[in-house]
Amino acid sequence: MKTFYITTPIYYVNDSPHLGHAYTTILADIIARTQRQRGIDTFFLTGTDEHGQKILGAAKAKNVSPKEFTDSIVVSWKELWKKLQISNDFFIRTTDINHERTVQEIIKKLYEKGDIYKGNYSGLYCVACETFYLEKDLENGVCPIHKTKTEYVNEESYFFKLSKYEKQILDYLESDKAVLPKNRKSELVNRVKEGLKDISVSRTSFNWGVKFPFDEKHVVYVWFDALINYISALWYENDLKKITFDKFWPANIHLVGKEILWFHAVIWPSILFAIGVEPPKTVFAHGWWTVEGQKMSKTIGNVVDPNKMIEKYGLDAFRYFLLKGCSFGEDGDFSETLLKNTLNNELANELGNLVNRTTTLLSKFCDSKVPKPTKSELIDEALIKESQILDQVLIEVDLYNLNEMHKKIWGFVKAVNKYISDTEPWRLEKTDKERLATVLYNTIESIRLIAILMYPIIRLC
Ligand code: ME8
């Protein structure tokens, strides 16, 4: 594997980023940094989804044009990614001219091929998730995700022939790593087997979107527009000239939240099949964070602002907790108490103390220089054996087992702490200087390895 392409969803900029957005982006960053660290040419993409009714509504509420609105909000997103030390190679906005052009090109191609045709859409629509719903998919008459009322839409619309790609999608979903975690696959497969219906891909009741290339009364449906970002980012002809589509496509992983898996693992690959492009290798759907047992919501007032968390507890603690505090792929529950305890118990007591104890001993007994080791004893050999986790850590990352990755690193941190407690280097100064040198050498070498392994997660400067 010579290249690696990872993406996050492009987020709606109707509001500021919160814990959930930070989670996906930090976890993608950890994967991207690990791949780069091992020498793989990596492209990490994130960005913002700026069209559609939801953004238009938010702009109207502020009495500004949607473009002015997104231009002002996108700043807080970019600033947060900087503060969180997100190492994205490009930040795409769906209002970028090159992106819009790519969307139009694809629409045209599909129309010419007969995969897009004109019709009329009437049905239900949830503005919060910008999704069309069937009556049977609602829960107690409201959107199952946002618990809000849907609106009835009846308008002329262009349709994409999703139904044509049913067989190809089923084959794709059955392939080994297409959808991860594996337990998310069967629900998708069953839904596809119920039959894929063609989907509406244009709207006429508002005009905040990419203009249909041959029918300007229509704007492209926001999801159709948004999904194309994953390839339009590579097709850019401006300052990203060196980044070619051929080099990075197909994406190794689209990391997304579980609520948008359908769009990424069914609709997006169908669009790609229709334009003759390979589908992504993996769509990984992670779970949702709740906050102290409740869904994050403005009404409840429990939306977690990542800026506040890093001001209060530091970037290391926040990034580390997001990795460690939730099983990757499943739901997790956030609380400041848990974050604080993790910071104190693991980062401060276990790792911090280890580094602190070792550097104090080193400065006291070795003039702050790394001593030369001499003869190894059994206990040293055992530690060296434990240190051979590096390869296993990378295997876990390749399988997107990020919690196993963490467990392996942390198992080693604990092993080094035990090594110090068992060898008691502070007693050796008077009795056995050679042994002291060996023990301190092994400890500092272990810390070096831990620092390398932890680099994608914390202490990035
Ligand atoms: O859906 N827990 O954008 P969006 C974990 N624009 N992750 C969460 C979360 C939570 N509570 N809340 C949000 C969109 N996320 C579309 C995507 S992609 C072509 C278009 C994260 O702003 C998670 O990654 O609603 C989720 O999928 C994403 O934010 C939704 O962001």
Residues whose N, C-alpha, C, O or C-beta is under 5 A from the ligand:
A	BS01	ME8	P9 I10 Y11 Y12 G20 H21 Y23 T24 D49 A226 L227 V256 G257 I260 G287 W288 W289
